[in-house]
C-alpha cells in the first residue's frame, strides 16, 4: 500500500497534502450552521420552560437552575460549530497572516463558549466570577475574528466583507452597551449582540459549502 492510495503525493522533500476535501467542508459548513441556529432555538425553548424575561434576563441566567441543561447544550453546540468553522477555514485557507489569526479567533471563541457552559455561577460582592471574566474574553474575539477575515472573504464577494465588518461593529456596540446597561434591559442587548455574530458565522458556513460544491462540480 502506497501513500498515493491515501491521496498523498510524495516528492523528494516529503509528502504533499491532497487537494481540498469537499466532504470535510460540507461537514464543517453544516455544523457551522447548526452551531449558529440551534442555540437560538434552544434559547427560545429554555425561555419558555423557565419563564425567562427576554428583556431583563441574560442568556447566562438560563444556564443556571433546574433547566440549565437546555442552555448548556446550546453553548456546546455553538462551540462545536465554531470549531468546525476553524477547521474549514484552515483547510480552505484563503491566504494571508490575518486569515490565520481569524482561524485562531474561531477556535479560542469556541473554547471560551464551552467554558461559559461549565462555569455558570457568578461571584458575590466585588469579586468577578470565572463566568464573568470569560464573557469579557469573548468581547475582543467576536470582534477580531470577522474583522481580520473580512479582507480575504471580500475577494469571494465584496458584500461579505461589509457583512463581516458590520458583524464586528454591531457586536462591539451592543456587547459594550450590555455591560454598561442596567439589569432591566441588559438581557435584550445581549441577545442582539449574539444575533449580530450570525452575520459572521452564517456567511462563513455558506462560503465553505459553496467551495465544496465548486470542488465537486
Backbone as a printed PyTorch tensor [residue, N CA C, xyz], in Angstrom:
tensor([[[  0.8540,  -1.1890,   0.0000],
         [  0.0000,   0.0000,   0.0000],
         [  0.8900,   1.2390,   0.0000]],

        [[  0.6070,   2.1970,  -0.9060],
         [  1.4310,   3.3880,  -1.0370],
         [  0.6840,   4.6070,  -0.5120]],

        [[  1.4620,   5.6750,  -0.2910],
         [  0.8520,   6.9170,   0.1960],
         [ -0.1070,   7.5050,  -0.8220]],

        [[  0.1750,   7.2840,  -2.1180],
         [ -0.6870,   7.8370,  -3.1500],
         [ -2.0940,   7.2610,  -3.0740]],

        [[ -2.2240,   6.0500,  -2.5360],
         [ -3.5440,   5.4480,  -2.3870],
         [ -4.3600,   6.1680,  -1.3240]],

        [[ -3.7080,   6.9250,  -0.4810],
         [ -4.3980,   7.6830,   0.5480],
         [ -4.5450,   9.1510,   0.1570]],

        [[ -4.3210,   9.4770,  -1.1070],
         [ -4.4770,  10.8480,  -1.5630],
         [ -3.3090,  11.7380,  -1.2580]],

        [[ -2.1360,  11.1740,  -0.9540],
         [ -0.9520,  11.9640,  -0.6260],
         [  0.1110,  11.6960,  -1.6820]],

        [[  0.5480,  12.7680,  -2.3180],
         [  1.6240,  12.6270,  -3.2830],
         [  2.9530,  12.8210,  -2.5620]],

        [[  4.0020,  12.2340,  -3.1070],
         [  5.3040,  12.2760,  -2.4510],
         [  6.3260,  12.9170,  -3.3840]],

        [[  7.0770,  13.8620,  -2.8450],
         [  8.1600,  14.4830,  -3.5900],
         [  9.4590,  14.1920,  -2.8600]],

        [[ 10.5380,  14.7050,  -3.4060],
         [ 11.8390,  14.4820,  -2.7710],
         [ 11.9280,  15.1770,  -1.4220]],

        [[ 11.0600,  16.1350,  -1.2040],
         [ 11.0720,  16.8730,   0.0590],
         [ 10.0420,  16.3370,   1.0510]],

        [[  9.3310,  15.3100,   0.7010],
         [  8.3680,  14.7400,   1.6420],
         [  6.9560,  14.7490,   1.0890]],

        [[  5.9840,  14.2970,   1.8990],
         [  4.6030,  14.2070,   1.4500],
         [  3.9710,  15.5780,   1.2460]],

        [[  3.0990,  15.6700,   0.2650],
         [  2.3670,  16.8990,  -0.0360],
         [  0.8900,  16.6420,   0.2260]],

        [[  0.2310,  17.4870,   1.0020],
         [ -1.1830,  17.2680,   1.3120],
         [ -2.0340,  17.2040,   0.0460]],

        [[ -3.0940,  16.4260,   0.1220],
         [ -4.0150,  16.3090,  -1.0020],
         [ -4.7940,  17.6000,  -1.1800]],

        [[ -5.5460,  17.6820,  -2.2740],
         [ -6.3390,  18.8730,  -2.5550],
         [ -7.4840,  18.9850,  -1.5530]],

        [[ -8.2660,  20.0380,  -1.7200],
         [ -9.3900,  20.2650,  -0.8210],
         [-10.3240,  19.0580,  -0.7870]],

        [[-10.8140,  18.7500,   0.3800],
         [-11.7470,  17.6510,   0.5780],
         [-13.1550,  18.2210,   0.7150]],

        [[-13.9900,  18.1060,  -0.3170],
         [-15.3460,  18.6750,  -0.2600],
         [-16.1720,  18.1250,   0.8940]],

        [[-16.0230,  16.8270,   1.1990],
         [-16.8320,  16.2520,   2.2660],
         [-16.5090,  16.8810,   3.6150]],

        [[-15.2520,  17.2510,   3.8200],
         [-14.8710,  17.9080,   5.0680],
         [-15.5000,  19.2970,   5.1510]],

        [[-15.4530,  20.0240,   4.0360],
         [-16.0280,  21.3670,   4.0170],
         [-17.5430,  21.3240,   4.1940]],

        [[-18.1910,  20.3150,   3.5950],
         [-19.6380,  20.1730,   3.7550],
         [-19.9780,  19.9020,   5.2150]],

        [[-19.2510,  18.9630,   5.8200],
         [-19.4970,  18.6310,   7.2210],
         [-19.3040,  19.8520,   8.1040]],

        [[-18.2070,  20.5710,   7.8960],
         [-17.9120,  21.7410,   8.7220],
         [-18.9150,  22.8660,   8.4620]],

        [[-19.2940,  23.0400,   7.2050],
         [-20.2590,  24.0840,   6.8830],
         [-21.6120,  23.8320,   7.5220]],

        [[-22.0760,  22.5870,   7.4560],
         [-23.3640,  22.2370,   8.0640],
         [-23.2960,  22.3870,   9.5820]],

        [[-22.2020,  21.9180,  10.1750],
         [-22.0500,  22.0440,  11.6180],
         [-21.9550,  23.5190,  12.0230]],

        [[-21.3310,  24.3250,  11.1750],
         [-21.2800,  25.7610,  11.4480],
         [-22.6640,  26.3860,  11.4640]],

        [[-23.5230,  25.9710,  10.5390],
         [-24.8970,  26.4780,  10.5160],
         [-25.6820,  25.9990,  11.7340]],

        [[-25.4990,  24.7360,  12.0840],
         [-26.1790,  24.2110,  13.2750],
         [-25.7140,  24.9500,  14.5290]],

        [[-24.4090,  25.2170,  14.5950],
         [-23.8720,  25.9330,  15.7410],
         [-24.3640,  27.3680,  15.8310]],

        [[-24.8240,  27.9080,  14.7120],
         [-25.3500,  29.2720,  14.6920],
         [-26.8160,  29.3250,  15.1000]],

        [[-27.6050,  28.3590,  14.6240],
         [-29.0530,  28.4440,  14.7830],
         [-29.6220,  27.5880,  15.9120]],

        [[-29.0480,  26.4170,  16.1560],
         [-29.6000,  25.5410,  17.1920],
         [-29.5770,  26.2020,  18.5720]],

        [[-28.4870,  26.8930,  18.9630],
         [-28.5200,  27.5640,  20.2680],
         [-29.6410,  28.5860,  20.3910]],

        [[-30.0010,  29.2460,  19.2840],
         [-31.1010,  30.2080,  19.3280],
         [-32.4160,  29.4840,  19.5910]],

        [[-32.6080,  28.3570,  18.9210],
         [-33.8110,  27.5550,  19.1450],
         [-33.8650,  27.0760,  20.5920]],

        [[-32.7500,  26.6020,  21.1040],
         [-32.7010,  26.1270,  22.4900],
         [-32.9260,  27.2780,  23.4740]],

        [[-32.4490,  28.4610,  23.1090],
         [-32.6930,  29.6270,  23.9520],
         [-34.1860,  29.9270,  24.0480]],

        [[-34.8720,  29.8270,  22.9210],
         [-36.3210,  30.0570,  22.9030],
         [-37.0460,  29.0060,  23.7340]],

        [[-36.6190,  27.7370,  23.5650],
         [-37.2230,  26.6510,  24.3280],
         [-36.9970,  26.8520,  25.8200]],

        [[-35.7440,  27.1420,  26.1870],
         [-35.4130,  27.3390,  27.5990],
         [-36.1470,  28.5430,  28.1750]],

        [[-36.3270,  29.5900,  27.3640],
         [-37.0330,  30.7770,  27.8360],
         [-38.4720,  30.4520,  28.1920]],

        [[-39.1120,  29.5950,  27.3900],
         [-40.4850,  29.2040,  27.6660],
         [-40.6050,  28.3170,  28.8840]],

        [[-39.6810,  27.3770,  29.0070],
         [-39.7190,  26.4330,  30.1260],
         [-39.4210,  27.1310,  31.4440]],

        [[-38.4550,  28.0300,  31.4320],
         [-38.0010,  28.6730,  32.6680],
         [-38.6850,  30.0100,  32.9280]],

        [[-39.6730,  30.3860,  32.1110],
         [-40.3450,  31.6790,  32.2550],
         [-39.3210,  32.8170,  32.2710]],

        [[-38.5270,  32.8200,  31.2550],
         [-37.4140,  33.7610,  31.1220],
         [-37.9100,  35.0960,  30.5980]],

        [[-37.4570,  36.1850,  31.2040],
         [-37.7610,  37.5380,  30.7320],
         [-36.7310,  37.9080,  29.6610]],

        [[-37.1740,  37.9730,  28.4160],
         [-36.2580,  38.2020,  27.3030],
         [-35.5170,  39.5230,  27.4380]],

        [[-36.1610,  40.5350,  27.9740],
         [-35.5620,  41.8680,  28.0700],
         [-34.6270,  41.9870,  29.2670]],

        [[-35.0470,  41.4850,  30.4000],
         [-34.2900,  41.7050,  31.6380],
         [-33.2910,  40.6050,  31.9610]],

        [[-33.6030,  39.3680,  31.6070],
         [-32.7520,  38.2360,  31.9780],
         [-31.7390,  37.9320,  30.8800]],

        [[-30.5470,  37.5280,  31.2730],
         [-29.4820,  37.2270,  30.3190],
         [-29.5010,  35.7520,  29.9310]],

        [[-28.7370,  35.4440,  28.8980],
         [-28.6080,  34.0470,  28.4730],
         [-27.9660,  33.2230,  29.5750]],

        [[-27.0460,  33.8290,  30.3020],
         [-26.3900,  33.1160,  31.3990],
         [-27.3850,  32.7260,  32.4860]],

        [[-28.4460,  33.5290,  32.6530],
         [-29.4740,  33.1870,  33.6360],
         [-30.1430,  31.8680,  33.2770]],

        [[-30.2580,  31.6020,  31.9730],
         [-30.8490,  30.3420,  31.5280],
         [-29.9060,  29.1650,  31.7500]],

        [[-28.6110,  29.4830,  31.9000],
         [-27.6220,  28.4280,  32.1010],
         [-27.4900,  27.9910,  33.5440]],

        [[-28.4160,  28.4690,  34.3840],
         [-28.4240,  28.0650,  35.7910],
         [-29.8140,  27.5580,  36.1500]],

        [[-29.9080,  26.8360,  37.2480],
         [-31.2000,  26.3700,  37.6960],
         [-31.5380,  24.9810,  37.1800]],

        [[-32.7810,  24.5500,  37.3990],
         [-33.1690,  23.1710,  37.0650],
         [-33.1820,  22.8630,  35.5720]],

        [[-33.2780,  23.8910,  34.7440],
         [-33.3520,  23.6710,  33.2930],
         [-32.0600,  24.0620,  32.5850]],

        [[-30.9550,  24.1220,  33.3200],
         [-29.7030,  24.6060,  32.7470],
         [-29.1690,  23.7170,  31.6340]],

        [[-29.5440,  22.4430,  31.6220],
         [-29.0350,  21.5250,  30.5990],
         [-29.4270,  21.9830,  29.1950]],

        [[-30.5750,  22.6600,  29.0900],
         [-31.0300,  23.1130,  27.7650],
         [-30.0740,  24.1630,  27.2140]],

        [[-29.8000,  25.1870,  28.0310],
         [-28.9350,  26.2610,  27.5540],
         [-27.4870,  25.8230,  27.4920]],

        [[-27.0610,  24.9730,  28.4250],
         [-25.6890,  24.4680,  28.3690],
         [-25.4580,  23.6940,  27.0750]],

        [[-26.4620,  22.9250,  26.6590],
         [-26.3630,  22.2100,  25.3810],
         [-26.2010,  23.1910,  24.2320]],

        [[-26.9010,  24.3210,  24.3180],
         [-26.7550,  25.3570,  23.3010],
         [-25.3440,  25.9040,  23.2460]],

        [[-24.7400,  26.1090,  24.4210],
         [-23.3450,  26.5720,  24.4670],
         [-22.4210,  25.5810,  23.7530]],

        [[-22.6190,  24.3030,  24.0390],
         [-21.7110,  23.2910,  23.4970],
         [-21.9040,  23.1130,  21.9910]],

        [[-23.1370,  23.2130,  21.5270],
         [-23.3820,  23.1110,  20.0840],
         [-22.8030,  24.3190,  19.3620]],

        [[-22.9400,  25.4890,  19.9780],
         [-22.3330,  26.6960,  19.4040],
         [-20.8240,  26.5250,  19.2850]],

        [[-20.2070,  26.0040,  20.3400],
         [-18.7540,  25.7940,  20.3280],
         [-18.3450,  24.7910,  19.2660]],

        [[-19.1410,  23.7280,  19.1040],
         [-18.8370,  22.7260,  18.0750],
         [-18.8840,  23.3520,  16.6910]],

        [[-19.8530,  24.2400,  16.4690],
         [-19.9360,  24.9230,  15.1800],
         [-18.7440,  25.8140,  14.9230]],

        [[-18.2840,  26.5190,  15.9570],
         [-17.1210,  27.3940,  15.8100],
         [-15.8500,  26.5960,  15.5330]],

        [[-15.7120,  25.4610,  16.2100],
         [-14.5520,  24.5970,  15.9570],
         [-14.5840,  24.0920,  14.5200]],

        [[-15.7650,  23.6920,  14.0600],
         [-15.8930,  23.2160,  12.6840],
         [-15.5060,  24.3010,  11.6900]],

        [[-15.9150,  25.5300,  11.9560],
         [-15.5610,  26.6330,  11.0640],
         [-14.0640,  26.9000,  11.0770]],

        [[-13.4400,  26.7530,  12.2290],
         [-11.9890,  26.9570,  12.2860],
         [-11.2550,  25.8790,  11.4930]],

        [[-11.7630,  24.6490,  11.5580],
         [-11.1570,  23.5610,  10.7810],
         [-11.3170,  23.8240,   9.2960]],

        [[-12.5190,  24.2250,   8.8870],
         [-12.7610,  24.5040,   7.4700],
         [-11.9300,  25.6890,   6.9980]],

        [[-11.8070,  26.7070,   7.8410],
         [-11.0180,  27.8810,   7.4610],
         [ -9.5450,  27.5380,   7.3080]],

        [[ -9.0760,  26.5910,   8.1050],
         [ -7.6810,  26.1600,   7.9750],
         [ -7.5030,  25.2830,   6.7410]],

        [[ -8.4870,  24.4420,   6.4620],
         [ -8.3930,  23.5390,   5.3070],
         [ -8.4990,  24.3200,   4.0010]],

        [[ -9.4810,  25.2160,   3.9240],
         [ -9.6590,  26.0500,   2.7250],
         [ -9.1000,  27.4390,   3.0220]],

        [[ -7.8270,  27.4990,   3.3250],
         [ -7.1740,  28.7480,   3.7240],
         [ -7.1800,  29.7400,   2.5610]],

        [[ -7.6940,  30.9300,   2.8130],
         [ -7.7740,  31.9320,   1.7570],
         [ -6.5220,  32.7930,   1.6510]],

        [[ -5.5190,  32.4920,   2.4740],
         [ -4.2310,  33.1640,   2.3540],
         [ -4.0750,  34.3420,   3.3090]],

        [[ -2.8370,  34.6330,   3.6220],
         [ -2.5390,  35.7850,   4.4610],
         [ -2.4590,  35.4420,   5.9420]],

        [[ -1.6590,  36.2320,   6.6450],
         [ -1.4810,  36.0340,   8.0830],
         [ -2.7730,  36.2880,   8.8380]],

        [[ -3.5200,  37.3070,   8.4130],
         [ -4.7170,  37.6760,   9.1590],
         [ -5.8060,  36.6180,   9.0710]],

        [[ -5.8700,  35.9070,   7.9660],
         [ -6.8210,  34.7920,   7.8830],
         [ -6.4600,  33.7360,   8.9280]],

        [[ -5.1740,  33.4960,   9.1080],
         [ -4.7240,  32.5510,  10.1350],
         [ -5.1130,  33.0390,  11.5310]],

        [[ -5.0030,  34.3500,  11.7500],
         [ -5.4400,  34.9070,  13.0330],
         [ -6.9270,  34.6450,  13.2410]],

        [[ -7.7020,  34.7730,  12.1680],
         [ -9.1350,  34.5050,  12.2580],
         [ -9.4310,  33.0640,  12.6190]],

        [[ -8.6130,  32.1450,  12.1360],
         [ -8.7770,  30.7250,  12.4740],
         [ -8.6280,  30.5240,  13.9750]],

        [[ -7.5900,  31.1280,  14.5420],
         [ -7.3750,  31.0030,  15.9860],
         [ -8.4690,  31.7300,  16.7690]],

        [[ -8.9810,  32.8280,  16.2160],
         [-10.0820,  33.5340,  16.8830],
         [-11.3130,  32.6270,  16.9770]],

        [[-11.5990,  31.8970,  15.9190],
         [-12.7210,  30.9640,  15.9390],
         [-12.5040,  29.8690,  16.9820]],

        [[-11.3120,  29.3070,  16.9980],
         [-11.0200,  28.2130,  17.9320],
         [-11.0700,  28.6960,  19.3860]],

        [[-10.5040,  29.8640,  19.6500],
         [-10.4990,  30.3860,  21.0090],
         [-11.9050,  30.7810,  21.4600]],

        [[-12.6930,  31.3160,  20.5340],
         [-14.0800,  31.6330,  20.8630],
         [-14.8280,  30.3780,  21.2670]],

        [[-14.5970,  29.2880,  20.5290],
         [-15.2290,  28.0150,  20.8690],
         [-14.8290,  27.5600,  22.2690]],

        [[-13.5610,  27.7140,  22.5870],
         [-13.0820,  27.3120,  23.9120],
         [-13.7850,  28.0950,  25.0130]],

        [[-13.8670,  29.4060,  24.8470],
         [-14.4810,  30.2270,  25.8820],
         [-15.9850,  29.9700,  25.9920]],

        [[-16.6340,  29.6650,  24.8710],
         [-18.0640,  29.3530,  24.9190],
         [-18.2990,  28.0660,  25.7150]],

        [[-17.4380,  27.0700,  25.5020],
         [-17.5500,  25.8380,  26.2900],
         [-17.3640,  26.1310,  27.7750]],

        [[-16.3570,  26.9220,  28.0970],
         [-16.0920,  27.2460,  29.4970],
         [-17.2330,  28.0340,  30.1280]],

        [[-17.9220,  28.8440,  29.3250],
         [-19.0830,  29.5600,  29.8400],
         [-20.1750,  28.5950,  30.2790]],

        [[-20.3110,  27.4990,  29.5250],
         [-21.2830,  26.4910,  29.9100],
         [-20.8700,  25.7300,  31.1510]],

        [[-19.5720,  25.5800,  31.3500],
         [-19.0710,  24.8380,  32.5130],
         [-19.1620,  25.6840,  33.7730]],

        [[-18.6810,  26.9530,  33.6890],
         [-18.7190,  27.8490,  34.8420],
         [-19.9300,  28.7640,  34.7030]],

        [[-21.0040,  28.4190,  35.3830],
         [-22.2480,  29.1560,  35.2300],
         [-22.6750,  29.8770,  36.5030]],

        [[-21.7390,  30.0930,  37.4100],
         [-22.0640,  30.7970,  38.6460],
         [-21.3630,  32.1470,  38.6790]],

        [[-21.9770,  33.0920,  39.3490],
         [-21.4340,  34.4320,  39.4580],
         [-20.8580,  34.6570,  40.8450]],

        [[-19.8860,  35.5520,  40.9370],
         [-19.2920,  35.8710,  42.2300],
         [-20.1660,  36.8180,  43.0290]],

        [[-19.8050,  37.0220,  44.2660],
         [-20.5370,  37.9350,  45.1330],
         [-19.6690,  39.1520,  45.4330]],

        [[-20.3410,  40.2560,  45.6760],
         [-19.6040,  41.4660,  46.0240],
         [-18.8050,  42.0000,  44.8580]],

        [[-17.5660,  42.3770,  45.1550],
         [-16.7090,  42.9780,  44.1310],
         [-15.8800,  41.9530,  43.3680]],

        [[-15.9880,  40.6980,  43.7260],
         [-15.1910,  39.6630,  43.0720],
         [-15.8300,  39.2520,  41.7550]],

        [[-15.0300,  39.2460,  40.7040],
         [-15.5230,  38.7940,  39.4050],
         [-15.4290,  37.2750,  39.3330]],

        [[-16.5320,  36.6420,  38.9840],
         [-16.5310,  35.1810,  38.8630],
         [-15.8000,  34.7720,  37.5970]],

        [[-15.4870,  33.4900,  37.5090],
         [-14.8610,  32.9570,  36.2870],
         [-15.7850,  33.1910,  35.1050]],

        [[-17.0760,  32.9720,  35.3000],
         [-18.0490,  33.1530,  34.2230],
         [-18.0050,  34.5840,  33.6870]],

        [[-17.9870,  35.5510,  34.5860],
         [-17.9610,  36.9490,  34.1600],
         [-16.6740,  37.2870,  33.4220]],

        [[-15.5600,  36.7660,  33.8940],
         [-14.2830,  37.0130,  33.2200],
         [-14.2810,  36.4120,  31.8230]],

        [[-14.9050,  35.2750,  31.6670],
         [-14.9770,  34.6420,  30.3520],
         [-15.7920,  35.4830,  29.3750]],

        [[-16.8510,  36.1250,  29.8720],
         [-17.6470,  36.9710,  28.9820],
         [-16.8270,  38.1600,  28.4940]],

        [[-15.9270,  38.6700,  29.3320],
         [-15.0510,  39.7490,  28.8980],
         [-14.0740,  39.2600,  27.8200]],

        [[-13.6550,  38.0140,  27.9100],
         [-12.7270,  37.4630,  26.9130],
         [-13.3970,  37.3170,  25.5530]],

        [[-14.7030,  37.0510,  25.5530],
         [-15.4120,  36.9020,  24.2820],
         [-15.4910,  38.2240,  23.5190]],

        [[-15.4500,  39.3350,  24.2430],
         [-15.5890,  40.6340,  23.5970],
         [-14.6420,  40.8510,  22.4330]],

        [[-13.3340,  40.8100,  22.6500],
         [-12.4000,  41.0320,  21.5350],
         [-12.4210,  39.9180,  20.4990]],

        [[-12.7080,  38.6930,  20.9110],
         [-12.6670,  37.5740,  19.9630],
         [-13.7540,  37.6980,  18.9060]],

        [[-14.9750,  38.0110,  19.3250],
         [-16.0790,  38.1470,  18.3760],
         [-15.9430,  39.3920,  17.5080]],

        [[-15.0590,  40.3100,  17.8920],
         [-14.8010,  41.4890,  17.0750],
         [-13.6200,  41.2590,  16.1320]],

        [[-12.5530,  40.6740,  16.6660],
         [-11.3390,  40.4610,  15.8730],
         [-11.5750,  39.4390,  14.7640]],

        [[-12.2770,  38.3550,  15.0860],
         [-12.4800,  37.2790,  14.1100],
         [-13.0070,  37.7630,  12.7660]],

        [[-14.1910,  38.3790,  12.7490],
         [-14.7230,  38.8270,  11.4590],
         [-13.9010,  39.9370,  10.8180]],

        [[-13.3060,  40.8100,  11.6280],
         [-12.5330,  41.9180,  11.0520],
         [-11.3070,  41.4240,  10.2980]],

        [[-10.5710,  40.4600,  10.8730],
         [ -9.3480,  40.0080,  10.2170],
         [ -9.6490,  39.1030,   9.0240]],

        [[-10.8340,  38.5000,   9.0110],
         [-11.2010,  37.6410,   7.8880],
         [-11.8810,  38.4110,   6.7600]],

        [[-12.3420,  39.6200,   7.0620],
         [-13.1070,  40.4030,   6.0940],
         [-12.3680,  40.6660,   4.7760]],

        [[-11.0870,  41.0750,   4.7970],
         [-10.4250,  41.3790,   3.5220],
         [-10.3590,  40.1840,   2.5700]],

        [[-10.0560,  39.0040,   3.1090],
         [ -9.9290,  37.8300,   2.2480],
         [-11.2950,  37.3210,   1.7860]],

        [[-12.2820,  37.3600,   2.6810],
         [-13.6080,  36.8990,   2.2860],
         [-14.2010,  37.8320,   1.2440]],

        [[-13.7440,  39.0920,   1.2750],
         [-14.2250,  40.0580,   0.3040],
         [-13.7830,  39.7600,  -1.1110]],

        [[-12.7430,  38.9500,  -1.2600],
         [-12.3030,  38.5610,  -2.6020],
         [-13.2710,  37.5700,  -3.2350]],

        [[-14.0410,  36.8900,  -2.4010],
         [-15.0770,  35.9940,  -2.9090],
         [-16.3200,  36.7900,  -3.2800]],

        [[-16.6910,  37.7070,  -2.3960],
         [-17.8480,  38.5710,  -2.6340],
         [-17.6620,  39.8290,  -1.7820]],

        [[-17.5830,  41.0120,  -2.4050],
         [-17.3820,  42.2440,  -1.6360],
         [-18.4600,  42.4680,  -0.5740]],

        [[-19.6590,  41.9680,  -0.8210],
         [-20.7350,  42.1470,   0.1630],
         [-20.4180,  41.4200,   1.4590]],

        [[-19.7100,  40.3090,   1.3670],
         [-19.3520,  39.5650,   2.5690],
         [-18.3680,  40.3440,   3.4290]],

        [[-17.4790,  41.0830,   2.7850],
         [-16.5280,  41.9030,   3.5490],
         [-17.2750,  42.9030,   4.4180]],

        [[-18.2640,  43.5640,   3.8330],
         [-19.0390,  44.5290,   4.6030],
         [-19.8740,  43.8400,   5.6770]],

        [[-20.3780,  42.6700,   5.3710],
         [-21.1800,  41.9430,   6.3510],
         [-20.3440,  41.5620,   7.5650]],

        [[-19.1140,  41.1260,   7.3240],
         [-18.2220,  40.7720,   8.4270],
         [-17.8990,  42.0040,   9.2780]],

        [[-17.6660,  43.1270,   8.6110],
         [-17.3630,  44.3650,   9.3490],
         [-18.5620,  44.8320,  10.1590]],

        [[-19.7440,  44.7140,   9.5870],
         [-20.9640,  45.0760,  10.3140],
         [-21.1520,  44.1660,  11.5200]],

        [[-20.8620,  42.8740,  11.3460],
         [-20.9750,  41.9220,  12.4580],
         [-20.0810,  42.3450,  13.6160]],

        [[-18.8420,  42.7170,  13.2980],
         [-17.9120,  43.1470,  14.3400],
         [-18.3780,  44.4480,  14.9920]],

        [[-18.8390,  45.3860,  14.1730],
         [-19.2710,  46.6720,  14.7050],
         [-20.4820,  46.5560,  15.6120]],

        [[-21.4920,  45.8080,  15.1650],
         [-22.6970,  45.6260,  15.9850],
         [-22.3690,  44.8890,  17.2780]],

        [[-21.4880,  43.8910,  17.1700],
         [-21.1020,  43.1550,  18.3750],
         [-20.4640,  44.1000,  19.3940]],

        [[-19.5160,  44.9190,  18.9490],
         [-18.8140,  45.8260,  19.8690],
         [-19.8050,  46.7810,  20.5250]],

        [[-20.6990,  47.3510,  19.7320],
         [-21.6490,  48.3390,  20.2620],
         [-22.5840,  47.7100,  21.2920]],

        [[-23.2210,  46.6080,  20.9200],
         [-24.2280,  46.0360,  21.8080],
         [-23.6130,  45.2540,  22.9660]],

        [[-22.4510,  44.6510,  22.7520],
         [-21.7910,  43.9600,  23.8610],
         [-21.3230,  44.9560,  24.9150]],

        [[-20.7820,  46.0920,  24.4620],
         [-20.3580,  47.1240,  25.4090],
         [-21.5650,  47.7350,  26.1120]],

        [[-22.6270,  47.9790,  25.3600],
         [-23.8550,  48.5340,  25.9240],
         [-24.4390,  47.5710,  26.9630]],

        [[-24.3680,  46.2830,  26.6470],
         [-24.8550,  45.2580,  27.5740],
         [-24.1240,  45.3260,  28.9130]],

        [[-22.8180,  45.5010,  28.8670],
         [-22.0310,  45.5550,  30.0960],
         [-22.3380,  46.8020,  30.9190]],

        [[-22.7350,  47.8890,  30.2470],
         [-22.9640,  49.1530,  30.9420],
         [-24.4230,  49.3900,  31.2930]],

        [[-25.3180,  48.6350,  30.6820],
         [-26.7480,  48.8780,  30.8380],
         [-27.2600,  48.3800,  32.1910]],

        [[-28.3480,  48.9530,  32.6690],
         [-28.9710,  48.4450,  33.9060],
         [-29.5700,  47.0620,  33.6830]],

        [[-29.8430,  46.3710,  34.7980],
         [-30.3280,  44.9990,  34.7120],
         [-31.6660,  44.8810,  33.9880]],

        [[-32.4190,  45.9560,  33.9350],
         [-33.7530,  45.8750,  33.3390],
         [-33.7700,  45.6280,  31.8470]],

        [[-32.6740,  45.9810,  31.1270],
         [-32.6660,  45.8140,  29.6690],
         [-31.4480,  45.0580,  29.1600]],

        [[-30.5670,  44.6520,  30.0560],
         [-29.3050,  44.0520,  29.6000],
         [-29.5120,  42.7300,  28.8660]],

        [[-30.5650,  41.9970,  29.2080],
         [-30.8210,  40.7250,  28.5340],
         [-31.1040,  40.9050,  27.0560]],

        [[-31.8860,  41.9250,  26.7200],
         [-32.2130,  42.1970,  25.3210],
         [-30.9740,  42.6210,  24.5460]],

        [[-30.1640,  43.4780,  25.1350],
         [-28.9490,  43.9530,  24.4670],
         [-27.9880,  42.8010,  24.2060]],

        [[-27.8820,  41.8890,  25.1700],
         [-27.0050,  40.7310,  24.9930],
         [-27.4610,  39.8730,  23.8280]],

        [[-28.7660,  39.6730,  23.7100],
         [-29.2940,  38.8250,  22.6340],
         [-29.0980,  39.4660,  21.2730]],

        [[-29.2070,  40.7770,  21.2010],
         [-28.9480,  41.4700,  19.9330],
         [-27.4800,  41.3140,  19.5410]],

        [[-26.5820,  41.4230,  20.5220],
         [-25.1530,  41.2470,  20.2470],
         [-24.8740,  39.8470,  19.7100]],

        [[-25.5120,  38.8380,  20.3180],
         [-25.3140,  37.4640,  19.8590],
         [-25.8510,  37.2800,  18.4500]],

        [[-27.0140,  37.8490,  18.1690],
         [-27.5740,  37.7430,  16.8170],
         [-26.6620,  38.3960,  15.7870]],

        [[-25.9640,  39.4580,  16.1850],
         [-25.0460,  40.1350,  15.2590],
         [-23.9140,  39.2200,  14.8250]],

        [[-23.5150,  38.2940,  15.6880],
         [-22.4120,  37.3930,  15.3270],
         [-22.7900,  36.4570,  14.1890]],

        [[-24.1020,  36.2740,  13.9660],
         [-24.5410,  35.4050,  12.8660],
         [-24.1660,  35.9930,  11.5110]],

        [[-23.9620,  37.3100,  11.4680],
         [-23.5220,  37.9370,  10.2160],
         [-22.1040,  37.5330,   9.8530]],

        [[-21.4260,  36.8900,  10.7650],
         [-20.0820,  36.3350,  10.5260],
         [-20.1430,  34.8350,  10.3170]],

        [[-20.7390,  34.1250,  11.2520],
         [-20.6710,  32.6620,  11.2300],
         [-21.5320,  32.0380,  10.1290]],

        [[-22.7050,  32.5940,   9.8720],
         [-23.5750,  32.0090,   8.8460],
         [-22.9870,  32.1800,   7.4420]],

        [[-22.5900,  33.4010,   7.0310],
         [-21.9750,  33.5250,   5.7060],
         [-20.7110,  32.6850,   5.5570]],

        [[-19.9120,  32.5830,   6.6380],
         [-18.6950,  31.7790,   6.5690],
         [-19.0400,  30.3200,   6.3200]],

        [[-20.0650,  29.8250,   6.9790],
         [-20.5180,  28.4480,   6.7590],
         [-20.9490,  28.2520,   5.3060]],

        [[-21.6980,  29.2050,   4.7820],
         [-22.1950,  29.0970,   3.4040],
         [-21.0580,  29.1750,   2.3910]],

        [[-20.0180,  29.9520,   2.7000],
         [-18.8570,  30.0290,   1.8080],
         [-18.1900,  28.6710,   1.6930]],

        [[-18.0320,  27.9730,   2.8000],
         [-17.3910,  26.6630,   2.7530],
         [-18.2550,  25.6530,   2.0030]],

        [[-19.5550,  25.7520,   2.1540],
         [-20.4520,  24.8750,   1.3890],
         [-20.3480,  25.1950,  -0.1000]],

        [[-20.2080,  26.4760,  -0.4320],
         [-20.0540,  26.8800,  -1.8310],
         [-18.7370,  26.3430,  -2.4060]],

        [[-17.6680,  26.4590,  -1.6440],
         [-16.3780,  25.9470,  -2.1090],
         [-16.4550,  24.4350,  -2.3330]],

        [[-17.1190,  23.7330,  -1.4330],
         [-17.2630,  22.2740,  -1.5700],
         [-18.0430,  21.9300,  -2.8310]],

        [[-19.1270,  22.6800,  -3.1000],
         [-19.9220,  22.4300,  -4.2940],
         [-19.1130,  22.7130,  -5.5520]],

        [[-18.2850,  23.7620,  -5.5020],
         [-17.4370,  24.0940,  -6.6410],
         [-16.4180,  22.9780,  -6.8970]],

        [[-15.8710,  22.4150,  -5.8240],
         [-14.8680,  21.3700,  -5.9810],
         [-15.4530,  20.0820,  -6.5480]],

        [[-16.7230,  19.8420,  -6.2660],
         [-17.3640,  18.6090,  -6.7620],
         [-18.0290,  18.8150,  -8.1120]],

        [[-18.2070,  20.0790,  -8.5020],
         [-18.9170,  20.3570,  -9.7480],
         [-18.0130,  20.5340, -10.9260]]])
